[in-house]
Amino acid sequence: MMLISMSAVGQVHLTWENLANITYTEKYFVAYDSNFLYPEFSTEMSNLVGKKVSLSGYYLDISPTGDMIILSKNPMASCFFCGNGGPETAVEIQFKSKPSFKTDDIVVITGTLKLNKDDIEHFNYILTDCSGYILK
């Protein structure tokens, strides 16, 4: 059973355990001539699509141009790309206006949840119209 909490204003507070409730099957993508993990999202997560959610984690700016920013369960030195966890341990975040956070700042991000099954250029979990703050 997944526990998702809601604030007084109706915002859903997610945990990394909520995001880990996902299964994968291999799917062949013709454009890449390769198999990729195809996500099957839980009903609980599917029901949150389009809703405001918040999640805390490590801020990682992973592209030289600042075009790909993620929230990670782990710091940069032990993130998903380094083999420490699966795709469910990182969330793509798209800000309204980019904050001045630094890599490995521990932050709380609020945004609108989108689930991505088919676009392998993006993460499985995406938060759009994001805002956030650093945890101190």
Disulfide bonds with the S-S distance in Angstrom:
none
